[in-house]
Amino acid sequence: MADWKDTLPEAAQGYLEGRRLDEVECIIADLPGIARGKAVPASKFARQQYFHLPDSIFYQTITGDWGEAAGEEGFIERDMILRPDMSTTTAAPWTGDWTLQVIHDAFDREGEPIPFAPRNVLKRVVDLYHQRGLKPVVAPEMEFFLVARNLDPAHEIEPMMGRSGRPAAARQAYSMTAVDEFGPVIDDIYDFAEAQGFEIDGITQEGGAGQLEINLRHGDPVKLADEVFYFKRLIREAALKHDCFATFMAKPIEDEPGSSMHIHHSLLDMDTGENIFSGPQGGETNAFYHFIGGLQKHLPDAIAIFAPYVNSYRRYVKDHAAPINLAWASDNRTTGIRVPLASPKARRVENRLAGMDCNPYLGIAASLACGLLGLQNETQPDPEFKGDAYEGEADIPRVLGSALELFDNAEDLHAILGPDFARVYSIVKRAEYDEFLQVISPWEREHLLLNV
């Protein structure tokens, strides 16, 4: 047991110093990004090389229903072999005892990666970059709302009560006073993150009532996706300690901005370590433009991943801090693809389309896949946009059904992400969409009952 704990990441060892480990949570992300798995006593985990879960966890919809995605053998719920990635071991500091979490990877009986496991999808895309001698680097931004406890789905979601005793104020972007309103929750977010060994680059108040943004330092795509996966849970736990909810819905409150997961990308030459988006003299390279061209051409096909729920499309509202088209520009937050101000060494491309409700593994994988297709096909982008992109026409799907039609026909994207993943994802998402269409909304009852 001592030998096993000695191999843990430094933060996990520090968390356990002088303490007795009670339990280990063995977890894996499903298609929505929910942690699935089991908790085992620490003594059992020390003897356990793997554990089993049925492959049906990837066929489950967000409501708990099932998509008919099992394939030719039928819905037999074959066991997967889940092996721990010990580099992901981290604390679960909100628990009542001393508990660790470990992310696992899913394999079949022959030892092959399960193709529709989200972490495996991202690893597949990263490996395709490595085969080209490139190391992708990403930096996600996480936006979310702190809201009042909501126990009745029929009631509208409301901002949380701030430290001052007043509801969180809206449209106070970058206000330090607004951040102070959530001080106790933010303090716990910092404490939990420190215990888990995560480095937060900054927390800011966004434009919505009770809306915050956390920036993470750039790094390896799989590692950063792991952190977002972990962060969603720790933020929820920090909020619950203070009698409020944290929500990652794309659009939880009417007339407020939505929550995004902006993804910054750069690419390093694996031999030299240089950013291939910048040339020897510091100028933009062909690879820089081809990556943008790939985003412009293929992002519409991937919208069903970046915006995975019916609510996701409520975020794409003109003049509401979310893009409505695929224009690109330098230092322009109205465009869907932005090139932030940076030195040539740090030159990067930001995808502003992804919502915070997307699975981080799949969102980052899909974004990198679109850029990779641009590199492979040497796709040229449109000219850089000048002005306010909200004045242009929308050119992304407005509803989930349309997005799924584009995704189903995107064979180039399927080849990068994996055809079996594309098949399962589409079936599960269509099952969710069918479930939604069976629900009659208050808007329909109010405006159609007696008027049509």
N, C-alpha and C positions, 0 to 999 in steps of 0.2 A: 504493500500500500504506500509506504514512504517513497519507494522508487517511482511509482506512478505519479504521485503528487509533485515530485521533483521535476518532472518533465512539463509541468503546466506552464502557460504563459505567466509572465512576471506579475501581472495584476491579479490573476487568480491565486497565485501563491501568496501574495501580500494580503489578499482578502482572508485567506485561511490561516494566516500566521497566528500560532498560539490557540487555534480553535479546532474543534473536531468536526470534520465534514459529515453531515447527516445524509444528504440526498443528492442525486444527480438527475437532472431533467434531460432526457434524450429526445431531441426535437428535430423536426424537419419542416420546411415551409411547403404548404399546399399551393394550389393555383391562385387563390386569393391572397396568399401570403400569411395565412394563419398558421401559428405554430401547432403542429400535430406531434404526438409521440407519447412517451410514458415516463413516469418518475420511478426511479429505482433506488433502493438503499445504496449508500456509498460502497459498502462491502461487496455487494453484488456487482456493481459497475466495475469494480477493480478486477473481477474475474471474467467480465463479459467483453467479447471481441465484437459482437454485433447483436442486433435484435431484429425482430420482424414486425412489419405492419403490412396490411393488405394494400395492393396497388389501387384499390378503389378510393383511397383518400384523394387521389388526383381526379376522380370523376365526380366529386361532390360539389354542388353549387353553394353559393354564399348562404342560401336559405336552409341548407342541410338536405336538400333533395339530391337526385343523382342524374347525371347525363349518361346516355347509353353509349359510352365510349370504350367499352371493354374489348372490342374487336371480335374476331371470328370465333374465339373460344367461348365467348359469352361471359356473363357476369359471375365468374367463379371466385373472385377476390383472391387471386394468387398472392402469396406472401412475397414481399421484397426483403432483401437483406440490407439492413441499414448499418453502416459502419461510421464510427465517430471520426470527425476531423478534430483532433485534439488541439490544433492551433486556434480553434474557435472557443475553447473553454473559457467561460466567464462567470462572474457571480450573478446570483439572483438576489440582490440585496434587500428586496422588499419582503422576502419570506420571513416567517417566524423562526426558522432554524437556519443552519448554515448549508446553503444549497448552491450548486453549480449548474450551469446550462452548457450543453455541448450540441452543436449542430452536426447532424449526420448526413451522409450521402447515400443515395439509394441505388442498389444494384440488383440485377436478376440472378438467377441460380448459376448462370455461366460466368458471373462476375462482370457483365457488361452494364454500363450506366443505364438506369431507367430513362428513356429519352424525353419523357414529359415531366420529369422532376425539375422544378424551376432552377435550382442551383446547377443541375447538370446542363440545362439549356445555356446558361451564362458561361459555364466552363467550356462548352462546345464552341461558342462564338470567340471567346478569348483565345482558345487553341488555334482557331483559323487565323487570327492575327499573328500569333507566334509562328505559324508556318510561313508567314510572309516576312518574318524577321522583325516584327513590330510588337511593341509593348503598349497596349492601351492604358491610359490613365484617366480616371473619372473623378468628379467631385459632385455629389448630389447636394441639393438644398431641400430641406424638409419644412413644409408649411403645414400648420395644423391649428385647430381652434380649441380653446378651453371654454367649455360651455357648462351651463347649469345642468344638474342631474335631470335626466329626462327618462321617466319610467313609463310614459304613455306615448306610443308612436303617433297617436292622433294629435298630440300637442306639438306646436311649433318648437323648434330648437331655439333656445335663448342664450345670450352670453352669460358667462359665469359672474358671480358677485365678486368684485375686486376687494382688495385690502381695505379700501376706504369705505366699504359698505354700499358702494354704488355699482350698478352693472358696468361691465367693461365697456369703455367708450369706443365708438367706431371711428374709422378714418383718422387715426392718429399715427400714421406710419412713421417709424423710426423714433417715436416718442419714448424717452427714458422714463418719464412719469408713468406712461402706460405699462412699460415693462415692470416698474415697481409695484403696480397693482397686483401682479401675479408673483411677487417675490417669493413667498413660501413654496409655491409649486416649482418655480425655477430653481430655487435652492436645492430641492430634492432631485430635480433632473440632473443638476451638476453633481450632486453627491452620488447618485446612482451611476452616472456615467464614469465618474472617477473610480468607483469601486469595480466597474467592469473594464476599465482600461481604455476608455474611449476618449478621444480628444475632440472637443467642440471648438470650432473656429470662431463661433460667435452666436449670440441670440439677439434677435431684433423683433420689435413690434411691427407687424405688417398692417395692411390697410383695413382689415376687417375687425369687427368687435370681438376682442379676445383672441385675435389671430397672431400667432408667433411664427418665426422662422428660425431654424437651426441650420447652420452651415457646418459641413464636415470637411476636414482637410483632404486634399486630393490623394489618390492612391490606387491600388490594385482594384479592378472592378468587382471581383468576387469578395474581397475583404470589405469593400465599401457597401456592397449589397447586404452582406452579413450584418454590418453595423446598423443599416437602416432597418433591417428586420428586427434586430435586437432593440433599437431605439423606439420603435413603435410600441413595443411592450413596456419598456421602462417609463415612457412618457405617460402611458395610460395608468400605470401603477402609481406614479407620482401624483397624478391628478386625483385618483381615488382617495389618496391620503388626505386630500383637502376638500372632500365633498363636492367634487366636480368631475366632469368627464373630459377626456381628450378625444377629439374625433379627427379622423383623417379622411372623412368624406370630401369629395371634390367640391361640393357646394352645399354645406349644411344649413345656411341661413339665407333667406331671400334678401335680395338687394344688397348683399355683401359680396366682396370678392371671393373667389374660390381658392382652394389650396392646391398648389402645384408641387411637383418634385422636379425642379429644373436639373438637367444633367449636363455638366461641363465635360468636354472630351479633349484630350490631346493624345498624340501618338509619338512614342519614342523609338528610335532605331535601337534594336537590341544589341548591336555591336558597339555603337558609339555613344549611346545614351542621349543623343541629340533629338530635339523636338523636330519631327519631319514637317511640321506646318510652317517652319521658318527656314529660309535659305542662309547661306554663308554670310550674306550682307544684311540679314535681318528681315528680308522681304517675304511676302507670302509665296508659298510654293504651289506647284501643280497639285500635290497631295492635299493641301489645304482646300483648294477649290473643288477637287474631286469629292472630298469628304462632304462638303456642303452640298454639292450637286446630288450626292447619294441621299442625303437627308431630304432635300427638296422633292426628289422623285419618289422615294419609297416611304416616307413618313405617313402619307395617307393610308397605305396598306397596313401600317402597324398601329393605327389609331385605336383599333379594338383592344390592343394591349395597353397602350398609354391611357386610355379612357375605357375601363372595362365594365362599367355599369351604366344603367340608364341615367343615374344622377350625374355621371361624369360630364355629360354633354351640356349640362346647365352652366358649367364653368366657362365655356367658350362664348363669352358675351362681349360684344364690342365695347371698348372703353372701360372694361372692368378688370384690368391687370392680367388678362389672359389673351393669348394670340388667337386670331381667327383665320390666319392664312400662313403660307409657307415662305413669305418674304424673308430675306436675310440682310443684315446690315451690321455695321460696327457701332457699338455703344448706342443701341436703339432698342428700348424695351417694348416697343409696340410690335416688333417682328417676332415671328415664330422661331426663327433661328438668329441668334445674336452672337456677335464676336465681342466679348468684353475687352475693355482697355487693359492691356498687359504688355510686358516686355516681349521681345521676340522669343526668348527662351520659354516664356510662360504662355505663348499664344495658344488659344483654345477656342472651341466652338460650343455654344450653349444651345441645347434643345429645350425650348420653353413649353412644349406641348404636353409633356407627361404630367398627369395628375398625381396627387399624393395618395390616391386610393389604389394606384397600380401596385402590383407585386414588384418589389425593387429588383429582384433578380431578372424578371422578365422585362421590366421597363428598360433597365440598363442594357440587357442583351439585345432587345429590339432596336434601341438607338444605335448601338455599335454595329448591328447588322446592316442597318440602312447606310451608315457611313462606309462600311466595308464593301457593299455593293457599288457605291460610288467610286471607291478606289479600284476595284476590279474592272469596272466598265469605263473608267476614266470619264465619268459623267461631269459635264460642265454645268455649273449653276446659272441661274438667271443673273442679270446684272444686279449689283448691290442696290438695295432699295433706298430711296431718299425721301425723307418726310415721315408722316404719320401713317403707319401701315393699317390702322383702323379705318382709314378712308378707302381702302381697297376692298375688293370683293372677298367673301369667305370662300376658301377652297379646301376645307376639311369637312368630313362628315358631321352632320348635326345630330344624328341619332345612332344608337348602337346597331340597329338592323342594317343600316347602310354601311357602317364600318365593318361589320362582319362579312358583308358581300365583297368588299374590297379585299379583306384579309383572305377569304377563301380562294380568291383568284390570283393571289400573289405567290406564284410558284418560285420565283427568285428568292423571296424572303423565306419561304418554307425550306428551301435548300440550305439556307444559313442556319436557321433556328432548329431545323429537324422536321421532316415530314410527319413523323408520328406525333410530335408535340403539336404541330399545327392541326392535325386531325382531332386530337383530344381536346385542345383548347376551344376549337370552334364548336364542337358538340356540347361541351359544358356551358359555354357562353350562350348558345342558342337555347339551351334548356332554361337558363336563368331568364333570358328575354321572354320566353314563352310564359314563365311563371309571372313575370311582371305584367304581361298583357292580360292576365286574368283578374287583375286588381283594378277596381273602379276608384278613381281618385276624387277627392273633394271638389276639384275644379270641374270635373265632369258632372257631378251631382248638382253643383251650384248653377252652372251655365247651360246645361243641356236638358235637365229634367223636365222643365216646363217651356223651354224656348224653341225646341226643334220639332 
